[in-house]
């Protein structure tokens, strides 16, 4: 049997965890936006705007952020969605690499 008031403590801890995950999600979005703005800035500075390079750097940033915000022992639903997004990004990355290899082989 639970001591009196323990359910209140449990619900308060869950509320704190929800706000923490919300804060983590907002921080992750902010970091990804800052990363992409830096990538765009340096691409413009180097006068080499390439959608392929931008996509690869976006994917690297997304992979790092997904690893940093993910908890160790549980898999929240928002991370499951991000896993699908990462998988789609890796497939597109494989297509880009295959196209570049074909360009090199045909030259």
Order of alpha helices (4+ residues) and beta strands (2+ residues): alpha-alpha-alpha
